[in-house]
Amino acid sequence: MSIHDEIKDQQKKLKDMTFIEKLSYFWDYYKIHTIVTLLVVIVGGIFIHDAVTAKDHAFSAVLLNSYGNDSQERFQTDFAGYAGIDLNTYDCYIDTASLLSYETMSQMDLAVSQKIIAMTQTSGLDILVSDTAPFSNFADGLMFADLREELSSEEYAKYESCFFYIDAAELDSDDDELVYDEKGMPVVVDDSIDHSDPSAMTDPIPVGIYLQDSPKLEQWQCYTTADAPPILGFAASGINKEASHLFLQYLTEE
């Protein structure tokens, strides 16, 4: 049977069917095509909606290991008001839920580490606040801006006593030998280094600021169980500079 004859035969069958029978016939023969078409329309609609409604990022920060999960939304809203960010037009993202441990290095830890690196590489991160171990390792990876270039003279004088330093001479060292602990695991951070003492370093670079007794971190219940103060660093690739400096001011204001 030719294609023309087959079409005529199908049309004749449909002509004698009731409406319900036609629907059943159509579904039996075209359900796969219908489902695929609907999926394409739905997925396309989602992409179009996201593209139309997507907001530009006015500020983005990750407060790593802060354990402030419950306060994230209020934290974001409060800082947006402080910085004059219109949340109807722009996104203000402050992640207080991400956790990273070098002791377990689970799939979740790897995912969080990769997320932060990806955000940095795409200029999607302005500020990172963290406890010492992750901050030190990201600092060794040259993630943070040199505060001598990042801060104004007034800011530099205000925060200099709270600086966190890395030693550029150590970063340039050819000594790549790993140190292992008693369990045979590589030691990621040398705990013997006092990052607050530049005099013990050959070429100290200030890349972080210890947040001693931050009223806002206390208000939003971040780092409440930490043994040492968290450290703030400006992502070297961050693009929202004004908001980043306002965030530092917001966290340290009395």
N, C-alpha and C positions, 0 to 999 in steps of 0.2 A: 504494500500500500504506500502510495506517495504521501509526502507531507501534507499536500493540499487536501487529499482525500481523508487523511487522519483528522485534520482540523475540522472538516465538514462533519465527520462522524461524531467528534466531541461536541460540536455545536448542536447537533440533532439530539444528543443525549441530554444536554442541558435544557433544551427547549421544553422537554416533557417533564422536567423535574419541578417540585415545589421549591419555595424559597429556602426552607430548612434543608432540603436535599441538596440544593445547590451549594449551600454553605458547607455541608458535610463533604461533598465532592471536592470543593475547593481546598478544604483543610487536608483531605487525604492526599491530594496531589501536590499541594504547594505549601505545606506546613513548614518544611525546612527553609524554603525561600522566605516565607513570612517571618519566621523566627530570626533569621539572619538579618533581614531588613530592619526589623524592630530593634535588634541589638545595635546595628549601625546607627540608627536614628537616635537611640538613647545615649550611646557613648559619645556620638557627635554633639548631642545637645549638652552633655556634661562639659565637654571641652569648650564649647562656645560659651556656656554660662560662666565657667571659671575664667575664661579669657576676658569676658565683658566685666565681670564683677571683681576681678583680681585687684588688690590694692598694692601700691608701692610700699616698700619697707621704709619706715622712718627711723627704725632702730631695732637692733637684734642683739640679745645677750644670752649667754648660757651661764647659769650659776651651778657649776658642776659639784655634785655630792653635797648639795645644800640641805636636802631633805625638807624642802619647803613646798612640797607638792600641793598642799591644800590652799596655799595662798597665791598661787601663780596668777590667776585671773585678776584678783584685787590688786596685786603688786603691779601688774601691767597697766591697769586702769589708773592707779594712783600716780605712777611715774608719767604716763601719757599726759595727765592733767598738769603735772609739775612742768613738763617740758613743752607744753602747748601743742601736743600732737593730736590732731583731729582724727579720732578712731573711725569716723564715718568715711574718711578718705584714705587714711594710711594705716598700716599695720605697725603695732608696737609689740615685739615678741621678747618675752623674758622667760626662759626655760629654767624652772626650778626643780624639775623632776629627774633630769638625767643623772645617772650614776656610773662611775668608772672605777674599777678596782684592778690594780696590777697584781694582786695576790691570787685572784681567781682566774682572771682573763677568760671569762666565759664568752659565749657567742654574743650575749648582750653587751658585754664590755667592749668587745671588738666593734660591734655595731655603733656604739656611742662614740668611740674613738674615731671611726671612719666618718661618722656624721659631722663631727667637729672639724675634721680635716677638710671634708668636702665643702662645708660652709665657708671655711677660710679661703679655699681655693677659688670659690665663686663670688667672693666679696659679700657673702651672706652673713658674716659674723662681725660685729663691731666690738664687743666686749666679752672677755671670758673671765669669770671669777671661779676660783678653785682652791681646794686645799693643796698642800705643798707638793705631793708626789706628782699628780697630773700636771700641775702648773710647771714644775721643773722640767718635765719631759717635753711638754709643748714648747717651752722656752728654748730648750736645747735644739729644737727643730726650727728655731728662728721664726716662730709664729707671731711674736709680739713686737710692737714698735719700740724703738729706743726712746725712753722718756726725755732724754736731753733734746730730742727733736720734736717730740709730741706735745710736751707741756709748755704752757706760757711761762714766763719768768716768775709770775706771781704763783702759779700752780706749783712750779718746781720748788720754790722756797717753802711753800706750805707743806708739801708731801715728802720732801727729801729725807726726813728722819724715818720715814716708813717705807723706803725703797727696798725692793727685792732685786738682787743683782745676779747676773750670770757672768762667768769669766770667758771673755772672747778667746783668750789664750788656750783655754781648755778645749773650746770648740774647734780651734784650728790644729789641735794636737794630732799627731800621727799615731798616737797610742790608742788602738781600737780594741785592745784586749778586754774581753768580758770578764766580770767578776761574778762568781756563783755563790749562792748561800748553801747552808747545810743540807737543803733538800735537792740541791742540784739545779735550782732555778736561777736564771740570770738576775742580778741585782739591777733594777732599773734606775734607781736613784741612790746617790751616795749621801746617806744621812749625816755624814760627818761635816758636810759643807754648811757653813753659816751664810745663807744668802743675804742676810741683812748687814754683813760686814765686808765692805769693799776693800778694806786694808789687807785682807787675807788673799786677795786676788791679784793676778798680774795685770789684767786688762778688764776691770769691772764695767759692765754695762747695765744701767738700771732699766728693767723691763716690766716691773710690777710694783704694785703698791699694797702693802699690808693694810687690811681694813680693820684696824683696832677699834673695838667697841662701836661698831656702826649702829646708830639708832634705827635705821630703816631695816637692816638685816634682822635686828632683834624684833622689830614690829611685825615683819612678815615671817618670823620664825624660821629663818634660814641660818644654818651653821650653829644652831643652839647647843649641839652636843660636841662641837669640835674642840679638840685640845689646843689648837693653835689658830690664830686668825687666818681667814681666807685671804687670797691675793687677787688683785684685779690687774688685768693686762689689756691694753688696747691692741686689737688684732691689726697687724701691719697692713692687711688688705682691706680693712674696714673703710667704708665710704661715708658713713653718717657721723662725721667728726663732731659737729656741734652737739648732737644728741648724746654722743659718747661722753663728752666732757660734762654735760649736764647730769648724766647718770653718776659720774664720779662725785660731783658736787652734791647730788641728791643723797647718795649713800653716806656721805661724810659730814653733812650739815648737822649741827647741834639742834 
